[in-house]
Amino acid sequence: YVLASYGTGAIMAVPAHDERDYEFAVQFDLPIITVVEPVAEPRTQQGTEPSGASGEDKSAIASEHAPGENAGQCFSGYGTAINSGQYDGTPTTQFKTLITESLATQGLGREAVNYKLRDWLFSRQRFWGEPFPILHELDMAGKPTGTIRAVAAEDLPVNLPLLEDYKPHGRPEPPLGKAPDEWLYVELDGKRYRRETNTMPQWAGSCWYYLRFIDPHNDRVFCDPAKEKAWMPVDLYVGGAEHAVLHLLYARFWHKVLFDRGHVSMPEPFQKLVNQGMILGEVEYTGYQSAGKWVTTSNLRKDEDGQLITVDTRQPVESVVVDEADVTKKGDSFVLVKDPSIRVDSRAHKMSKSRGNVVNPDQVVKEYGADSLRLYEMFMGPLEATKPWSMAGVSGVRNFLDRVWRLMVDYQAEHFELLPAVQDVAPTAEQNQLLHRTIAAVTHDIETMSFNTAIARMMEFVNFFTKAEVRPKSAMADFVLLLAPFAPHLAEELWQLLGNSHSLAYQSWPVVDEAATKSAEVEVPIQINGKLRGRMVVPADCSKETLEKLALADPRTQELLEGKQIVKTIIVPGRLVNLVVK
């Protein structure tokens, strides 16, 4: 069949393994022949009918059927070949390679790469945008001849003219068609030209802004080659998937043109791409009632018209919005507080004005502070994940920041000052170990963009030092530096209260003392024939010989070894002792 947007337009259908092909074949009662089967349920070829396909096809893929028969479901995954002659049993990826090589050997085909890149709809009928540097030749009557020429390099860039009326006017002619004649018409070599009046929709600037950022004030070239080599490529590109797909595609295309023309030194503009997940509105709870009585969600199904009805009585139901205070978590579901046997639906929706679930960040900042908003957004979950908003979560993060403040500051004093517990003393071994483990963990989490786990590490730090009667000022200062990227305003205030006259923005990042992160003692499991039989706490640097002696001296081990012969001893210092006996 024909699909103009795909390949050459003429489609060779494989209905058992392509959804559109499958729908086409079912619609016109065409044979559907299975040529790929899931690896989990292998079948053998037997004539033209896959074995095991009698009755309901348990593998959930389409089997061959004659016109008019019901087909199974389309299977579009990877598997192994079937009904494919000598290639039966071959994995899909390998099958592709083999069949391509066979066709090439026979002169019947060759491997080719088809790009999905299509013509770029680049022009806009707007005033705001970069003018195209294109001139249209006019004849003696002022009509276009069809000949165009580019604006000379020395006349670039083409700047927008001043217009009193730049609004759209409901006609095909762009707003620039109303530009003054001295801008609109150009005389060159005895010929009259009219400027292109469409504009570029700002792609002409946004596609290469990262290059101009490197050298923004250069009036000779768009970017000094030495600076381009020093700074490029961009280390990290962060953007939402919807925006990034478009911008990344066009910026990369633009960059490759510049590379092919020799204007940049490297073919790729961006080294790493991260798509942050979408933040949804708050979770909404929906319950269902039939004849005024609650119905649990497990007792619902859709009828032939797609309407929700009860399974047992087939009565219609109506949805009811349930307040968050009226539901509670039970296992993986939410149930009514007053009747835990009634399950309700819980779902977060994309923020939209029509749904009324848009969160105004200005209001959040006003009520909880900018640091709370910033910290909560990073604490919600993995950066790439889609997550529901929760004002209760914002409140929880604000409580954490309050605890950070109270960890160091005597907020009940007439003027803010450090607590007496914050002292110029060296940390204890235990405090120093936790400090450097926190520095190591937060540093690693920031580098891997695992911001939520970095915040969790800092919460552990605060919990630990809140219980300490003495809180070393040096440890507090290092912690404030760790907190700064997440809650910069609070961190700056604490940094000043700790006695620093300069901004923490100019302070170097805390350095991990690897030796301090290691424990003086470790717990080592004792195994007999690979099965855990005991544990012992030993010095971290304990030798193999000492570990063996300590394990054999353990009363429980001696009891289990009675009457047995040790044939082999496996010892991994700091990790385990395994005694092989018979």
C-alpha positions in Angstrom: 0.0 0.0 0.0 1.0 3.7 -0.2 2.2 5.9 2.6 3.8 9.0 1.2 5.6 10.0 4.3 7.6 6.7 4.6 10.6 5.8 2.5 9.8 5.6 -1.2 6.0 5.7 -0.4 5.4 2.1 -1.6 5.1 -0.2 1.5 5.9 -3.9 1.6 3.5 -5.0 4.3 4.6 -7.3 7.2 1.2 -7.4 9.0 2.2 -9.9 11.7 4.8 -7.5 13.0 3.9 -3.9 12.2 0.8 -2.3 13.7 -0.2 -0.2 10.6 0.4 -3.2 8.3 -1.6 -5.3 10.7 -4.6 -3.0 10.7 -4.5 -2.7 6.9 -4.4 -6.5 6.5 -7.3 -7.0 8.9 -9.4 -4.3 7.2 -9.0 -6.0 3.8 -8.9 -9.6 4.9 -5.3 -10.2 3.7 -3.1 -13.2 4.9 -1.1 -12.5 8.0 2.0 -14.7 8.1 4.1 -14.9 11.2 7.8 -14.6 10.5 9.1 -13.5 13.9 8.2 -15.2 17.2 9.1 -14.3 20.8 12.2 -16.0 22.2 10.3 -17.2 25.3 8.0 -19.5 23.3 9.9 -21.1 20.4 7.9 -22.8 17.7 8.9 -24.9 14.7 8.0 -24.6 11.1 5.5 -27.3 9.9 4.4 -26.7 6.3 3.0 -23.2 6.3 1.4 -23.3 9.7 3.4 -22.6 12.9 3.1 -25.5 15.3 1.3 -24.8 18.5 -1.0 -22.2 16.8 -4.1 -24.2 17.2 -6.8 -22.7 19.4 -6.0 -19.4 21.1 -2.4 -18.3 20.2 -0.8 -18.2 23.6 2.3 -16.3 22.3 0.0 -13.4 21.5 1.3 -13.0 18.0 -0.4 -13.2 14.6 -0.4 -16.6 12.9 -1.0 -17.2 9.2 -4.7 -17.1 8.4 -6.8 -17.2 5.3 -8.9 -14.2 4.2 -11.9 -13.9 6.5 -10.3 -15.6 9.5 -9.5 -13.8 12.7 -5.9 -12.9 13.2 -4.0 -12.9 16.5 -2.3 -9.8 17.8 0.6 -8.0 16.2 4.0 -8.7 17.7 6.5 -6.0 16.9 9.4 -6.9 19.2 12.6 -8.8 18.6 12.6 -12.6 18.5 13.7 -15.4 16.2 12.8 -16.2 12.6 10.0 -18.6 11.7 8.4 -19.5 8.3 11.7 -18.2 6.8 13.3 -21.3 5.3 17.0 -21.6 6.1 16.8 -18.7 8.5 14.4 -20.3 11.0 15.6 -19.9 14.6 17.9 -17.0 13.7 17.7 -14.0 16.1 16.1 -10.9 14.5 19.2 -8.7 14.6 21.4 -11.5 13.1 18.6 -12.3 10.5 18.7 -8.7 9.2 22.5 -8.8 8.6 22.3 -12.3 6.9 19.5 -11.4 4.6 21.1 -8.1 3.6 24.4 -9.8 2.8 22.5 -12.5 0.8 20.7 -9.9 -1.3 23.9 -7.9 -1.9 25.7 -11.1 -3.0 22.9 -11.9 -5.5 22.9 -8.3 -6.8 19.3 -7.9 -5.7 19.8 -5.2 -3.1 22.1 -3.3 -0.8 22.1 -1.7 2.6 21.1 1.9 2.7 20.6 4.5 5.4 17.3 6.5 5.1 17.3 9.8 7.0 14.0 11.0 8.6 15.1 14.7 8.2 12.5 16.5 6.1 12.4 20.0 4.6 12.5 22.6 7.4 9.6 25.0 7.5 11.8 27.9 8.2 10.0 31.1 7.2 7.3 33.0 9.1 5.0 35.8 8.1 5.8 37.9 11.1 7.7 41.1 11.7 9.7 39.8 14.7 12.4 37.6 13.4 15.7 37.7 11.4 15.2 39.0 7.8 16.3 36.6 5.1 19.3 38.1 3.2 17.7 37.3 -0.1 16.8 39.7 -3.0 14.1 39.0 -5.7 14.8 40.4 -9.1 12.0 42.5 -10.7 11.2 43.2 -14.3 10.4 46.6 -15.8 6.8 46.3 -14.6 7.9 45.5 -11.1 7.0 41.8 -11.3 9.3 39.1 -9.9 11.4 37.4 -12.7 12.0 34.3 -10.6 15.7 35.1 -10.3 17.1 35.6 -6.8 20.4 36.6 -5.3 21.9 36.7 -1.9 22.8 39.9 -0.1 26.5 40.6 -0.3 28.5 39.6 2.7 29.6 43.1 3.4 26.0 44.2 3.7 25.2 41.7 6.4 23.3 41.5 8.7 20.1 42.7 7.3 18.4 44.6 10.1 14.7 45.0 10.6 13.3 48.4 9.5 11.4 50.7 11.8 7.6 50.1 11.4 4.8 52.0 13.0 2.4 49.2 12.2 3.9 45.7 12.4 0.7 43.8 13.3 -0.6 41.0 11.0 -3.3 42.4 8.6 -5.2 39.2 7.5 -3.6 39.0 4.1 -0.9 36.6 2.8 1.6 39.5 2.5 3.9 39.5 5.6 4.2 42.7 7.8 7.5 43.6 6.2 5.6 44.2 3.0 4.6 47.5 4.6 8.3 48.5 5.1 9.5 51.8 3.6 10.5 51.6 0.0 14.1 52.6 0.8 14.4 49.4 2.8 12.2 47.2 0.7 13.8 47.9 -2.7 17.4 47.7 -3.7 19.2 48.8 -6.9 22.2 46.6 -7.9 24.0 46.5 -11.3 21.3 48.4 -13.0 18.6 46.0 -11.8 15.8 46.5 -9.3 15.3 44.0 -6.5 12.8 43.5 -3.7 13.8 42.1 -0.4 12.4 38.8 0.9 9.6 39.9 3.4 9.3 36.6 5.3 11.4 36.4 8.4 13.3 33.6 10.0 11.5 32.5 13.2 14.5 33.3 15.4 16.0 29.9 14.6 18.8 31.8 12.8 19.9 33.1 16.2 19.0 30.3 18.6 20.6 27.6 16.6 24.1 28.8 17.3 23.8 30.9 20.4 26.1 28.6 22.3 28.9 29.6 19.9 28.3 33.3 20.3 28.2 33.0 24.1 31.9 32.0 23.8 32.8 35.3 22.2 29.8 37.7 22.4 31.6 41.0 21.7 33.6 40.0 18.6 32.7 42.3 15.7 35.0 40.5 13.2 33.8 36.9 13.3 31.0 35.1 15.1 33.5 33.2 17.3 37.2 33.4 17.6 38.6 30.0 16.4 41.0 29.7 19.4 38.1 30.2 21.8 35.9 27.8 20.0 38.5 25.1 20.2 39.1 25.8 23.9 35.4 25.8 24.9 33.6 23.4 22.6 31.8 21.1 22.7 29.1 22.0 25.2 29.6 19.7 28.2 25.9 19.3 29.1 22.7 20.2 27.4 19.6 20.1 29.7 16.2 20.6 28.2 12.7 19.2 28.2 12.1 16.4 25.7 9.6 18.4 23.7 11.8 21.4 23.3 15.0 19.5 23.0 13.8 17.3 20.1 13.3 20.4 18.0 16.0 22.7 19.1 18.6 19.9 19.4 17.8 18.7 15.9 18.1 22.1 14.3 21.1 23.3 16.4 22.9 20.1 15.5 22.1 20.5 11.8 23.2 24.1 11.9 26.5 23.1 13.6 27.2 20.4 11.1 26.8 22.9 8.2 29.3 25.2 10.0 31.6 22.2 10.4 31.4 21.2 6.8 32.2 24.8 5.8 35.2 24.8 8.1 33.9 27.4 10.6 34.1 25.2 13.6 36.6 22.5 14.6 34.4 19.7 15.8 31.4 17.9 14.2 29.2 17.6 17.3 28.1 20.6 19.4 26.8 18.8 22.5 28.6 16.2 24.6 25.8 15.0 26.9 22.0 15.4 26.7 19.7 15.2 29.7 15.9 15.6 29.3 14.4 16.6 32.6 11.1 15.0 33.4 7.8 16.8 33.4 6.3 18.1 36.7 2.6 17.2 36.8 -0.1 18.8 38.9 -1.0 17.5 42.4 -2.4 14.0 42.6 -6.2 13.9 42.2 -8.4 11.3 43.8 -11.5 10.0 42.2 -14.1 7.7 43.8 -17.1 6.1 42.2 -20.7 5.8 43.3 -23.7 3.8 42.1 -27.2 4.7 43.4 -25.4 6.8 46.1 -23.2 4.0 47.4 -19.5 3.8 47.0 -18.1 1.2 44.6 -14.5 0.0 44.8 -12.4 0.4 41.6 -11.9 -3.4 41.3 -15.7 -3.7 40.7 -15.7 -1.5 37.6 -15.5 -2.2 33.9 -16.5 -0.5 30.7 -19.6 -1.6 28.7 -19.9 -1.7 24.9 -20.3 2.0 24.8 -17.2 2.7 26.9 -19.2 3.7 29.9 -18.2 2.6 33.4 -20.5 0.1 35.0 -20.3 -2.2 38.0 -19.1 -5.7 37.3 -21.7 -7.5 39.5 -24.9 -5.5 38.9 -24.0 -3.8 35.5 -25.3 -0.5 37.0 -23.8 2.8 35.8 -21.6 4.7 38.1 -20.6 8.4 38.5 -17.2 9.7 39.4 -16.8 11.8 42.6 -13.8 14.0 43.4 -12.4 12.9 46.8 -10.4 15.2 49.0 -6.9 14.1 49.9 -7.8 14.2 53.6 -10.4 11.5 53.0 -8.0 8.9 51.5 -5.2 6.9 52.9 -2.5 4.6 51.5 -3.1 0.9 51.7 -0.5 -1.3 50.0 -0.1 0.0 46.5 -3.5 1.7 46.4 -5.5 4.5 48.0 -8.7 3.8 49.9 -11.3 5.8 51.7 -10.4 6.6 55.3 -14.0 5.8 56.5 -14.2 2.6 54.5 -10.9 1.0 53.6 -12.6 -1.7 51.5 -13.3 1.1 48.9 -10.4 1.7 46.6 -10.2 5.0 44.7 -8.3 6.1 41.6 -5.2 8.4 42.1 -3.7 10.2 39.2 -1.6 13.3 38.5 -2.4 15.2 35.3 -0.3 17.6 33.2 -0.6 21.1 34.4 -3.1 23.2 32.4 -5.2 26.3 33.0 -8.3 24.5 31.9 -7.8 21.8 34.6 -7.0 24.4 37.2 -4.0 22.6 38.5 -1.3 25.0 37.5 1.2 25.9 40.3 2.3 29.5 40.5 5.9 29.5 41.6 5.7 33.1 42.7 3.1 32.1 45.3 5.2 29.2 46.5 8.2 31.5 46.9 6.0 34.0 48.8 4.8 31.4 51.2 7.8 29.1 51.6 10.8 31.0 50.2 12.9 30.6 47.0 15.2 28.0 48.5 12.3 25.8 49.5 11.0 25.8 45.9 14.4 25.2 44.5 15.2 22.4 46.9 11.9 20.6 46.6 12.1 20.5 42.8 15.4 18.7 43.1 14.2 16.4 45.9 11.0 15.3 44.1 12.8 12.3 42.4 15.2 11.5 39.6 15.8 14.4 37.3 14.6 12.5 34.2 11.4 11.2 35.8 7.9 12.6 35.5 6.7 13.6 39.0 3.6 14.9 40.6 3.7 18.2 42.5 2.9 18.2 46.2 2.5 21.3 48.4 3.0 18.9 51.4 6.4 18.1 49.9 7.3 21.7 49.7 6.3 22.1 53.4 8.5 19.2 54.3 11.5 20.6 52.5 10.9 24.0 54.3 11.0 22.1 57.6 14.3 20.6 56.7 15.8 24.1 55.9 14.4 25.3 59.3 16.3 22.4 60.9 19.5 23.4 59.1 19.1 27.0 60.4 18.5 25.8 64.0 21.5 23.4 63.7 23.9 26.5 63.8 21.9 29.6 64.7 20.5 30.7 68.0 17.3 32.2 66.5 15.9 33.1 69.9 18.7 35.6 70.6 18.1 39.3 70.2 20.3 39.2 67.0 21.0 36.1 64.9 24.2 34.5 66.2 25.8 31.1 66.3 24.7 28.5 68.9 27.2 27.8 71.8 27.3 24.3 70.4 29.1 25.5 67.3 32.7 25.7 68.4 36.2 26.1 67.0 37.2 22.5 67.8 38.4 19.6 65.6 35.8 17.0 64.7 35.8 13.7 66.5 36.7 10.6 64.5 33.1 9.7 64.1 32.1 13.2 63.1 35.0 13.5 60.6 34.0 10.2 59.0 30.4 11.2 58.5 31.5 14.7 57.2 33.8 13.2 54.5 31.4 10.5 53.6 28.8 13.2 53.0 31.2 15.3 51.0 32.0 12.2 48.8 28.4 11.3 48.4 27.1 14.7 47.6 29.9 15.4 45.1 29.2 12.1 43.3 25.5 12.7 43.3 25.9 16.2 41.8 28.2 14.9 39.1 25.7 12.2 38.2 22.8 14.7 38.5 21.2 12.6 41.3 20.1 15.7 43.2 17.4 14.0 45.2 19.9 11.5 46.7 22.4 14.3 47.4 19.7 16.1 49.5 18.9 12.8 51.3 22.6 12.6 52.3 22.5 16.1 53.7 19.4 15.3 55.7 21.4 12.4 57.3 24.2 14.8 58.1 21.7 17.2 59.8 20.1 14.4 61.8 23.5 13.2 63.1 24.8 16.6 64.1 21.5 17.7 65.7 22.2 15.1 68.4 25.8 16.3 68.9 26.4 18.6 71.9 29.4 20.0 70.2 29.3 20.9 66.5 32.7 21.8 65.0 32.6 25.0 63.0 34.8 23.6 60.3 32.3 20.7 59.7 29.4 23.2 59.6 31.3 25.3 57.1 31.9 22.4 54.8 28.3 21.4 55.0 27.1 24.9 54.1 29.3 24.7 51.0 27.6 21.4 50.0 24.2 23.0 50.6 24.9 26.1 48.6 24.0 24.8 45.1 20.7 23.6 46.4 19.7 26.4 48.8 22.0 29.4 47.9 20.3 32.1 50.0 20.2 30.2 53.2 23.7 28.9 52.7 25.1 32.5 52.1 23.5 33.7 55.3 25.0 30.8 57.3 28.4 31.3 55.7 28.4 34.9 56.9 27.3 33.9 60.4 30.2 31.4 60.5 32.5 34.4 60.4 33.4 34.6 56.7 33.6 38.1 55.1 33.6 37.0 51.5 30.9 35.3 49.6 30.9 31.5 49.5 30.6 31.7 45.7 34.4 32.3 45.7 35.1 29.4 48.1 36.5 26.2 46.7 34.5 23.0 47.0 35.2 20.8 50.0 37.9 18.1 49.4 37.3 14.5 50.4 39.7 12.9 52.8 39.5 9.3 51.6 41.2 7.9 54.6 38.6 9.6 56.9 35.7 7.8 55.1 37.0 4.4 56.0 35.9 2.7 59.2 38.4 1.6 61.8 36.4 -1.6 62.3 34.3 -3.7 59.9 31.8 -6.5 60.3 33.0 -9.7 58.5 30.6 -12.6 57.9 31.7 -16.1 58.7 30.5 -18.7 56.2 30.7 -22.5 56.4 30.4 -24.1 52.9 29.1 -20.8 51.6 26.3 -20.4 54.1 26.3 -17.6 56.7 26.9 -18.9 60.1 28.1 -15.9 62.1 29.6 -12.4 62.1 32.5 -10.8 63.8 33.7 -7.2 64.2 37.4 -6.8 63.5 39.9 -4.0 62.7 39.5 -2.8 59.1 43.2 -3.7 58.3 43.0 -7.2 59.8 45.3 -9.7 58.0 44.2 -13.0 56.5 46.0 -14.9 59.2 44.3 -12.9 62.0 40.9 -13.2 60.4 41.3 -17.0 60.2 42.3 -17.2 63.9 39.4 -15.0 65.0 36.9 -17.0 62.9 38.2 -20.3 64.3 38.1 -18.9 67.9 34.4 -17.9 67.6 32.4 -20.2 69.9 29.5 -20.6 67.4 32.0 -21.6 64.7 33.7 -24.1 66.9 30.4 -25.7 67.7 29.5 -26.1 64.0 33.0 -27.4 63.1 32.9 -30.2 65.7 33.6 -33.5 64.0 34.3 -31.9 60.6 37.5 -31.4 58.6 38.4 -28.1 57.1 39.6 -28.7 53.5 39.9 -25.1 52.3 39.8 -21.6 53.7 38.7 -18.7 51.6 39.4 -15.3 53.1 38.8 -11.8 51.6 40.2 -9.2 54.0 37.5 -6.9 55.2 34.8 -8.9 53.3 34.3 -12.5 54.4 35.7 -15.8 55.8 34.5 -19.0 54.2 35.4 -22.4 55.6 35.0 -25.3 53.3 34.5 -28.5 55.4 33.6 -32.2 54.9 
